[in-house]
Amino acid sequence: MFYQILLQIFQKLNNERTVSAAYHILRGKRSGQTIQDVGLFQLHNYFGLLPKLPRATFDEAVATFLQYSWLSMQESGHYSMKKLGLQRAEQTSTFLFDGWHYRGNEHVFFARLSLIVQSLSYQKEGIRSFSPISKDVQVQSWVRTFLQDNQYQLGQLQQRLHEECLRILAVLPVSDSNKQLVLYRLSGHSLPGWTWQQLSSERKETVLDSQLAFIELLHTLMNEVHATNNYPLLGQMASDLRVKALLTDSAQQTAYLYEQGYSIEQIVQIRKLKQSTIEDHLVELAMNEPNFSIGPFVSYEEAEKVWHASKKYQTKKLKALHDVVNDMSYFQLRLVLAKGEV
């Protein structure tokens, strides 16, 4: 699964970026370049999937791709996909990740769910004291409030939560074996959850692939919860975990000043940042805010020229486009590409 994901990312970035760009996307790097790459190449699903991915693991996969003749590499780190690699990428599955909107928060969701299940399991056995599966103080505090708000003492919460879990698992468009990942990871009285090593051995795959299947399931489940009002308990667990402020904090500050009518030059003075940084923020704004207009910076005719050149030469590389549309600045080119073709 990890190889398939990498192939899909490499396919979209083909000939345009170094292999490190894919690594930064998977880790969820919050730099202007990575954020722009996500929007430019439509890689939102994979953003921040593996925030702790070791570089050595990534490099091993790249070395394997070179060995299989899926990629060819330049000394600069830029790469191009070979025919075999493109064929393999075309054959890969369509995944249901939503890294852009969760960015690791799916693990907070499962920490809440697993501690609730564990607490209710021990309550059913009449045991008040146990070692919590989650050591996170914030998770423990959240679960304590959740249990009290839902009157767990009455003994009906177990059944309600059980019914919700059964209903949502029944409608998710993922395999039964992947749905079982959630069940095997849960713990209860006299029933410890399985470790990743146990699960990967049972599933005959790497630990990383089992974890990716688990993340995909959680993203799918949480999106289903957010899409309807049919799961009130699971909805509470997921309520504050979907990222709504898609801009970086610094870009939000720039966006606020721009919306107040300040020019780029004035924002540079107010924020004491380089002009290139403020321009990065506006490109980020163009990518994420549907109502943001690039009209004050780029005419419709200029935008048309950029997209015509991009299609003709099959590239989104700024330098290549600037060589063709040399009467426009790099900032203007980036705005057009970030906004997308209209």
DODRENNU-923060 format. One line per field, with one value per residue (C-alpha): z, x, y. Coordinates in Angstrom, 1 decimal. Example, Ala and Ser with C-alpha at 12.3 -4.5 7.8 and 13.67 -1.06 7.14 Angstrom:
<nodes>
up: c(7.8/7.1)
east: c(12.3/13.7)
north: c(-4.5/-1.1)
</nodes>
This chain:
<nodes>
up: c(0.0/0.8/-2.6/-4.3/-2.5/-3.4/-7.1/-7.3/-5.7/-8.0/-11.0/-10.3/-9.5/-12.5/-14.0/-11.9/-8.5/-6.5/-4.7/-1.5/-2.4/-2.0/1.4/2.6/1.5/3.4/6.5/6.2/6.1/6.6/4.2/1.4/-1.2/0.1/0.6/-3.0/-4.3/-2.7/-4.4/-7.8/-8.2/-6.4/-3.6/-0.7/0.2/1.0/2.9/6.4/6.2/7.9/10.1/11.6/8.4/8.8/5.9/5.8/5.1/2.3/0.8/0.8/-1.2/-3.7/-4.0/-4.7/-7.4/-9.1/-8.8/-10.4/-13.2/-12.2/-11.8/-13.1/-11.0/-11.6/-9.2/-8.3/-6.8/-9.7/-11.2/-14.1/-14.1/-16.6/-18.6/-16.1/-13.2/-15.1/-15.9/-12.2/-11.1/-13.5/-12.0/-8.4/-6.3/-5.6/-2.0/0.3/2.4/3.5/5.0/4.2/6.5/9.4/9.5/12.2/14.2/13.2/15.9/18.5/17.4/17.9/21.2/22.4/21.1/22.5/26.0/26.0/24.9/27.6/30.3/29.4/29.4/32.9/34.1/32.9/35.0/38.0/38.1/38.8/38.6/35.6/33.7/30.8/27.3/26.5/28.7/27.0/29.8/27.3/25.9/29.4/30.3/27.1/27.7/31.3/30.2/27.4/29.7/32.2/29.6/28.2/31.6/31.4/34.9/33.5/31.6/28.2/26.6/25.8/23.6/21.9/21.0/19.9/17.5/16.0/15.4/13.7/11.5/10.3/9.6/7.5/5.1/4.7/1.2/2.5/2.8/5.8/6.6/7.0/9.0/11.4/12.1/14.4/16.3/16.8/18.1/20.7/24.3/27.1/30.3/29.9/26.2/25.2/21.7/19.2/18.6/15.1/14.9/15.6/13.1/10.3/10.9/10.7/7.6/6.0/5.3/6.7/9.8/7.8/5.4/8.2/9.7/6.4/6.0/9.5/8.7/5.5/7.4/10.1/7.5/5.7/8.9/10.1/6.8/7.0/10.5/9.3/6.3/8.3/11.6/12.0/14.5/17.5/19.7/17.1/15.9/19.4/19.2/15.8/16.2/16.6/14.7/11.0/10.1/9.0/8.9/5.9/5.8/7.8/10.9/9.2/6.0/8.0/9.4/5.9/4.6/7.3/6.4/2.7/3.3/5.2/2.0/2.7/-0.3/-0.4/0.3/3.3/4.6/4.3/6.5/9.0/9.4/9.0/6.6/3.2/0.1/-1.1/2.1/1.8/-1.9/-0.6/1.7/-1.2/-3.3/-0.4/-0.2/-4.0/-3.5/-0.5/-0.7/-3.5/-3.2/-3.4/-6.8/-8.5/-10.7/-9.0/-9.9/-13.2/-16.1/-17.6/-20.8/-18.9/-17.0/-20.4/-21.7/-18.7/-19.1/-22.8/-22.3/-19.5/-21.7/-24.8/-23.0/-20.5/-17.5/-14.4/-13.8/-13.1/-14.9/-18.1/-18.1/-17.4/-20.5/-22.6/-20.8/-19.9/-19.6/-16.3/-12.9/-11.0/-8.5/-11.2/-12.6/-9.2/-8.6/-11.8/-11.1/-7.5/-8.5/-11.1/-14.6/-14.9)
east: c(0.0/2.9/4.5/1.1/0.7/4.2/3.7/0.6/2.4/5.4/3.1/1.5/4.8/6.5/9.4/8.4/9.9/12.5/11.7/11.9/8.7/6.8/8.4/7.4/3.8/3.5/5.0/2.7/5.4/3.8/6.1/4.8/6.3/4.8/1.4/1.5/2.6/-0.5/-2.8/-1.0/-0.8/-4.0/-2.4/-4.7/-5.6/-2.0/-1.0/0.3/-0.6/2.7/4.0/6.6/7.7/11.5/13.6/15.3/12.0/11.2/14.7/14.5/11.3/12.9/15.9/13.5/11.7/15.1/15.9/12.6/13.2/10.1/12.1/15.2/17.1/19.2/22.0/19.9/17.2/14.8/13.4/11.2/9.0/9.8/7.3/7.1/6.6/3.8/2.1/2.3/0.9/-2.1/-2.8/-2.9/-6.1/-8.0/-7.6/-10.0/-7.6/-8.4/-5.1/-5.7/-8.7/-7.4/-3.6/-3.2/-6.4/-7.8/-5.5/-7.1/-10.5/-9.5/-7.8/-11.1/-13.1/-10.8/-10.7/-14.6/-14.9/-12.4/-14.2/-17.6/-16.2/-14.8/-18.0/-20.0/-17.8/-18.3/-14.6/-14.0/-10.2/-8.1/-5.0/-6.3/-5.3/-4.5/-2.0/-2.8/-4.2/-6.3/-7.9/-8.6/-10.2/-12.3/-13.5/-14.4/-16.6/-18.2/-19.1/-20.7/-22.6/-24.0/-25.0/-22.9/-24.0/-27.4/-25.8/-27.4/-24.5/-22.8/-25.7/-26.1/-22.5/-22.4/-25.4/-23.8/-20.5/-22.3/-24.4/-21.4/-19.2/-21.9/-22.0/-18.3/-16.9/-13.8/-13.1/-14.3/-10.7/-9.9/-13.0/-11.8/-8.6/-10.7/-12.1/-8.7/-7.2/-9.8/-9.3/-11.6/-11.8/-9.6/-9.3/-6.2/-6.1/-3.7/-0.3/0.6/3.2/0.4/-1.9/0.7/1.7/-1.9/-2.6/0.8/1.9/4.3/3.4/3.4/0.8/-1.5/-1.2/-2.1/-5.1/-6.2/-5.8/-7.8/-10.6/-10.6/-10.7/-13.6/-15.4/-15.0/-16.1/-19.2/-19.9/-19.5/-21.7/-24.8/-26.5/-27.0/-24.2/-24.6/-22.1/-19.4/-20.2/-19.2/-15.9/-15.1/-16.7/-13.6/-11.1/-11.7/-9.4/-11.3/-8.6/-6.7/-4.2/-1.0/-1.2/1.1/-0.9/-4.1/-2.6/-1.6/-5.0/-6.7/-4.6/-5.1/-8.9/-8.6/-7.4/-3.6/-1.3/1.5/4.1/2.1/1.7/5.5/6.1/3.4/4.5/8.2/8.5/10.1/7.9/8.5/7.0/3.9/3.6/3.8/0.8/-1.2/-0.5/-1.7/-4.8/-5.4/-5.2/-7.5/-10.1/-12.6/-13.6/-10.1/-9.6/-6.3/-7.7/-5.8/-2.5/-3.2/-5.5/-7.8/-5.8/-2.5/-4.0/-5.1/-1.6/-0.1/-2.6/-2.0/1.7/1.3/-0.8/1.4/4.6/3.1/4.6/3.9/7.5/7.8/11.1/9.9/6.7/8.6/10.8/7.6/5.5/8.5/6.4/4.9/6.6/7.1/4.6/1.9/2.7/2.3/-1.0/-2.4/-1.3/-2.5/-6.0/-6.4/-7.9/-11.2)
north: c(0.0/2.4/1.7/2.3/5.6/6.7/5.7/7.9/10.9/10.4/10.1/13.5/15.2/13.5/15.6/18.6/18.1/16.2/13.0/15.0/16.9/13.6/13.0/16.5/15.9/12.6/14.2/17.2/19.9/23.3/25.2/27.4/25.2/22.0/23.6/24.9/21.5/19.9/22.3/22.5/18.7/17.8/15.8/16.8/13.2/12.3/15.4/14.6/10.9/9.9/12.8/10.5/8.7/8.1/9.4/6.0/4.2/6.6/6.4/2.5/2.7/5.1/2.7/-0.2/1.9/2.5/-1.1/-2.1/0.5/2.5/5.7/7.3/9.9/12.9/14.0/17.0/14.7/15.4/12.2/11.0/8.0/5.2/3.3/0.5/2.9/4.7/1.4/0.4/3.7/3.4/0.0/1.1/1.3/4.5/5.3/7.1/9.1/12.7/13.9/17.5/17.7/15.5/15.8/13.2/14.0/10.6/9.2/11.5/10.3/6.7/7.4/8.8/5.9/3.2/4.8/5.1/1.5/0.4/2.5/1.1/-2.5/-2.1/-0.4/-3.4/-5.7/-3.4/-2.4/1.3/1.3/0.3/1.4/3.6/2.6/6.3/8.1/11.5/13.7/15.7/12.6/11.3/14.6/14.7/11.1/11.8/14.7/12.7/9.8/12.2/14.2/10.9/9.6/6.4/5.4/4.5/1.6/2.4/4.1/0.8/-0.4/3.0/3.2/-0.5/0.1/3.2/1.4/-1.5/0.8/3.0/0.0/-1.6/1.4/2.2/1.5/-0.4/-4.2/-6.2/-7.1/-3.4/-2.7/-5.4/-3.3/-1.0/-4.0/-5.7/-2.4/-1.9/-3.1/-4.1/-6.0/-9.1/-8.4/-6.4/-4.9/-6.4/-4.8/-3.6/-6.4/-9.0/-7.4/-7.1/-10.7/-11.9/-9.8/-10.8/-7.3/-4.7/-2.7/0.5/-1.0/-2.1/1.4/3.0/0.8/1.8/5.5/5.2/3.5/6.2/9.0/7.3/6.7/10.3/11.7/9.6/10.9/14.5/14.0/13.0/13.4/9.7/9.0/11.4/9.7/9.2/12.7/14.1/12.2/13.6/17.1/19.3/17.2/18.2/21.0/24.1/26.7/25.4/28.3/28.4/30.7/33.2/33.2/33.8/37.0/38.2/37.3/39.4/42.5/42.0/41.8/45.1/46.7/46.8/46.4/43.9/46.6/47.8/44.3/43.8/46.9/45.9/42.3/43.0/40.0/39.7/40.5/36.9/35.5/37.7/36.6/32.9/33.7/35.1/32.1/29.9/32.1/31.6/27.9/27.5/30.3/30.0/33.6/35.0/36.8/37.0/39.7/42.6/40.8/38.9/39.7/37.0/37.1/36.6/33.6/32.1/32.5/30.6/27.7/27.5/27.3/24.7/22.4/22.9/22.1/19.6/21.3/23.3/24.2/27.9/28.4/26.6/28.6/31.9/31.2/31.1/33.8/36.0/39.2/37.9/37.6/34.3/35.5/36.0/32.5/31.0/32.7/31.4/27.9/28.0/29.3/26.6/26.9/28.6)
</nodes>
